Amino acid sequence: MTALLLAMVLLNPAGAVQTGTGKVSGQIMNANGMPAAGVRVAAMPVPREGEASVPTLTALTATDANGHYTLEAMEPGTYFITAGRVDQPVYFPGVFQQSERRH
């Protein structure tokens, strides 16, 4: 599962602002294009300019049998979504180094 393709969709951002919390949903596929079941998925806030980059998970879940996940009760903001093993997360868009990630 080291080669994961991460597809994420931010759903209902207007509702997130109105209610104070939101959710991020998506599907993770393996390198063969098949759904990746049981993969850990987490959200980490993007550090603001001048802040130290300390990885803090704000939401955590695992994919279902079809590779779908939903991270809930998230405050409005910008997040990195990671997926994979605890000791080797994969960052969007399918990279292993934080320096290569996108938000």
Backbone hydrogen bonds, N-H to C=O, Kabsch-Sander energy under -0.5 kcal/mol:
donor,donor_aa,acceptor,acceptor_aa,energy
4,L,2,T,-0.9
5,L,29,M,-2.5
6,L,4,L,-0.6
7,A,5,L,-0.6
7,A,27,Q,-1.4
8,M,6,L,-0.5
9,V,25,S,-2.7
11,L,9,V,-0.7
11,L,23,K,-0.9
16,A,12,N,-1.6
17,V,13,P,-1.6
18,Q,14,A,-1.8
19,T,15,G,-2.3
20,G,16,A,-1.7
22,G,74,M,-2.4
23,K,11,L,-0.6
24,V,71,L,-2.2
25,S,9,V,-2.0
26,G,69,Y,-1.8
27,Q,7,A,-1.4
28,I,67,G,-2.4
29,M,5,L,-1.8
30,N,34,M,-3.2
33,G,30,N,-2.3
36,A,28,I,-2.7
37,A,35,P,-0.8
38,G,63,T,-1.4
39,V,36,A,-0.5
40,R,84,G,-0.5
41,V,61,T,-2.8
42,A,82,T,-2.4
43,A,59,A,-2.0
44,M,80,F,-2.6
46,V,78,T,-2.7
51,E,48,R,-2.5
54,V,52,A,-1.2
58,T,43,A,-2.9
59,A,43,A,-1.0
61,T,41,V,-2.5
63,T,39,V,-1.9
64,D,68,H,-2.4
67,G,64,D,-2.0
69,Y,26,G,-2.2
71,L,24,V,-3.2
72,E,70,T,-0.6
74,M,22,G,-2.5
80,F,44,M,-3.4
82,T,42,A,-2.6
82,T,80,F,-0.6
83,A,90,V,-2.4
84,G,40,R,-2.0
85,R,88,Q,-0.7
88,Q,85,R,-1.0
90,V,83,A,-2.8
91,Y,95,V,-3.6
92,F,81,I,-1.1
94,G,91,Y,-2.2
95,V,91,Y,-2.7
100,E,97,Q,-1.6
101,R,98,Q,-1.3
102,R,92,F,-2.2
